[in-house]
Amino acid sequence: MSTVSEATQSIRVLIVEDDPMMQLGLEQSLSNAPDITVVGQAEDGYTAVEVAKKLKPDVIVMDIGLPRQDGIAATQQIKSAQPEVRVVVLTSHTTENEVIGALSSGADAYCVKGTSVDRLLTAIHAAYEGASYLDPQVARSVMDHLKPAVNAEANVVGQLSQRELEVLKLMVEGLSNPEIAAQLYLSPNTVKTHVRGIMNKLAVDDRVQAAVVALRAGLV
């Protein structure tokens, strides 16, 4: 594990990656972003858990295929101890079991290695703001796994108000509650109430599942 000097940036990022070249590339790419500081690195899941406790990063960029302890188990332990920490999975693993396993462990975003730096930055910012992000390459796996009940999917349009539909569409785009509030000229508390109402009506537990229902129902 190596640490990097901390600057006055808004998003503190911990990189968890066992490939030295990938680790270096990530550090350089993320450090070039004006609002991101790479505060540390870890080479395996066990170390990641310990370093996360020590450094308290805002966002962790986490690989899955790690030595000693994989990224899914590490994510679960980190989110259990530090639920406020956001986890962006960045991996070459794209099977349904791995994607669903990572999201079920608490990951806030899922990116596939080889994605553009801009897309990774989008995922980091989305996670940091409390939104979710799924790489298009893995979205289908999630959609197939989280199939809503037939009645819920058929009646979803009728269940939601026009305002809730507007909020849901912006949720699918990865906007955070404050961003949705600004775009729709609403208060953050009002948006929070709408989001809670949307998830209750769609019978889902989080924003990712709500986005999946929206996509499958053809709302966006």
C-alpha positions in Angstrom: 0.0 0.0 0.0 1.2 3.4 -0.9 -0.2 6.8 -0.1 -0.3 10.0 -2.1 -0.1 13.5 -0.7 -3.5 14.9 -0.2 -4.6 18.1 -1.9 -7.7 20.2 -1.3 -9.9 18.3 -3.6 -13.6 17.4 -3.1 -13.5 13.7 -3.8 -10.9 11.5 -2.0 -10.3 8.2 -3.9 -8.7 5.0 -2.8 -7.6 2.6 -5.7 -7.7 -1.1 -5.1 -6.0 -2.9 -7.9 -3.4 -5.7 -7.9 -1.9 -5.0 -11.4 0.9 -2.5 -10.9 0.6 -1.0 -14.4 -3.2 -0.7 -14.1 -2.7 0.8 -10.7 -0.3 3.4 -12.1 -2.5 4.2 -15.0 -5.5 4.8 -12.7 -3.5 7.0 -10.4 -2.3 9.2 -13.2 -5.7 9.4 -14.9 -7.6 10.2 -11.8 -5.0 12.6 -10.5 -5.5 14.7 -13.6 -9.1 15.4 -12.7 -9.3 18.8 -10.9 -11.7 17.6 -8.2 -10.2 14.2 -7.4 -7.3 13.3 -5.0 -6.0 9.8 -5.0 -5.3 9.3 -1.2 -4.0 5.7 -1.3 -3.8 2.4 -3.0 -4.2 -1.3 -2.0 -3.2 -4.4 -3.8 -5.6 -6.9 -2.3 -9.1 -7.1 -0.7 -7.8 -7.6 2.9 -5.5 -4.6 2.8 -8.3 -2.6 1.1 -10.6 -3.1 4.2 -7.8 -2.0 6.5 -6.7 1.0 4.4 -10.3 2.2 4.0 -10.7 2.3 7.8 -7.6 4.3 8.1 -8.0 6.8 5.2 -11.8 7.1 5.2 -12.0 7.8 1.4 -15.1 9.2 -0.2 -14.9 6.7 -3.1 -13.1 3.4 -3.6 -12.3 2.2 -7.1 -12.4 -1.6 -6.6 -11.3 -4.5 -8.7 -13.0 -7.9 -8.2 -10.2 -10.3 -9.0 -7.9 -9.6 -6.1 -5.5 -11.8 -4.1 -6.2 -12.8 -0.5 -9.7 -11.6 -0.6 -11.7 -10.7 -3.7 -13.3 -7.3 -4.3 -16.9 -8.5 -3.7 -16.0 -9.7 -0.1 -14.0 -6.5 0.5 -16.8 -4.3 -0.7 -19.3 -6.1 1.6 -17.0 -5.6 4.6 -16.2 -2.0 3.8 -19.9 -1.1 3.3 -20.8 -2.8 6.5 -18.3 -0.9 8.6 -18.5 2.4 6.5 -21.8 2.7 4.7 -21.0 6.2 3.7 -18.1 5.1 1.6 -19.0 4.8 -2.1 -17.6 1.9 -4.1 -17.1 1.9 -7.9 -16.2 -1.5 -9.2 -13.7 -1.4 -12.1 -13.1 -4.9 -13.4 -12.7 -7.2 -16.4 -15.3 -9.6 -14.8 -18.6 -9.3 -16.6 -20.5 -12.5 -15.8 -24.0 -12.2 -14.3 -23.0 -13.8 -11.0 -20.1 -11.4 -10.6 -22.1 -8.3 -11.6 -25.0 -9.2 -9.3 -22.6 -10.3 -6.6 -20.8 -6.9 -6.6 -24.0 -4.9 -6.6 -25.5 -7.1 -3.9 -22.4 -6.5 -1.7 -23.2 -2.8 -1.8 -21.2 -1.5 -4.8 -22.6 1.8 -6.1 -21.3 1.7 -9.6 -20.0 -0.9 -12.0 -17.5 -0.2 -14.8 -15.7 -2.6 -17.1 -11.9 -2.2 -17.6 -11.1 -0.6 -20.9 -13.8 2.0 -20.5 -12.9 5.6 -21.1 -11.5 7.8 -18.4 -14.5 10.1 -18.9 -16.9 7.2 -18.2 -15.0 6.2 -15.1 -15.1 9.8 -13.9 -18.9 9.9 -14.5 -19.3 6.7 -12.4 -17.1 8.2 -9.6 -19.1 11.4 -9.6 -22.4 9.6 -9.7 -21.4 7.4 -6.8 -20.1 10.3 -4.8 -23.4 12.2 -5.2 -25.4 9.2 -4.1 -26.5 8.1 -7.5 -25.8 4.8 -9.3 -24.0 3.9 -12.5 -23.9 0.8 -14.6 -21.6 0.2 -17.6 -23.7 -0.5 -20.7 -21.9 -3.8 -21.1 -23.3 -5.1 -17.8 -26.7 -3.4 -17.7 -28.4 -6.3 -19.5 -27.2 -8.7 -16.9 -28.8 -6.6 -14.2 -32.0 -6.1 -16.1 -32.4 -9.8 -16.7 -31.7 -10.6 -13.1 -33.9 -8.0 -11.5 -37.1 -8.7 -13.6 -40.0 -7.0 -11.9 -43.3 -8.8 -11.4 -45.4 -8.8 -14.5 -48.2 -6.8 -12.9 -45.8 -4.2 -11.5 -44.2 -3.7 -14.9 -47.5 -3.5 -16.8 -49.0 -1.0 -14.4 -45.8 1.0 -13.6 -46.9 4.0 -15.7 -50.2 4.2 -13.9 -48.6 3.9 -10.5 -46.4 7.0 -10.9 -47.4 10.6 -11.0 -46.1 12.8 -13.8 -43.6 14.4 -11.4 -42.5 11.0 -10.2 -41.9 10.0 -13.8 -39.8 13.1 -14.4 -37.7 12.3 -11.3 -37.3 8.6 -12.3 -36.0 9.6 -15.7 -33.4 11.8 -14.2 -32.5 9.0 -11.7 -31.9 6.6 -14.7 -29.5 9.3 -16.1 -27.5 9.1 -12.9 -28.4 12.4 -11.5 -28.1 12.9 -7.7 -31.0 14.3 -5.6 -29.5 17.8 -5.5 -29.0 17.7 -9.3 -32.6 16.6 -9.8 -33.8 19.3 -7.5 -32.0 22.0 -9.5 -33.2 20.7 -12.8 -36.9 20.4 -11.8 -36.8 23.5 -9.6 -37.7 21.5 -6.5 -36.3 21.4 -3.0 -33.9 18.5 -2.1 -36.4 17.3 0.5 -39.2 17.2 -2.1 -37.0 15.2 -4.4 -36.1 12.8 -1.6 -39.8 12.3 -0.9 -40.5 11.6 -4.6 -37.6 9.1 -4.7 -38.9 7.3 -1.7 -42.4 7.2 -3.2 -41.1 5.8 -6.5 -39.2 3.0 -4.8 -42.2 2.1 -2.7 -44.6 2.0 -5.7 -42.1 0.0 -7.8 -41.4 -2.4 -4.9 -37.7 -2.0 -5.2 -35.0 -1.4 -2.6 -32.6 1.0 -4.3 -32.0 3.4 -7.2 -30.4 0.7 -9.4 -33.5 -1.5 -9.3 -35.7 1.5 -9.9 -33.7 2.3 -13.0 -34.0 -1.3 -14.2 -37.8 -1.2 -13.9 -37.9 2.1 -15.8 -35.8 0.6 -18.6 -37.8 -2.6 -18.9 -41.1 -0.7 -18.8 -39.8 1.6 -21.7 -40.2 4.7 -19.6 -36.9 6.1 -20.7 
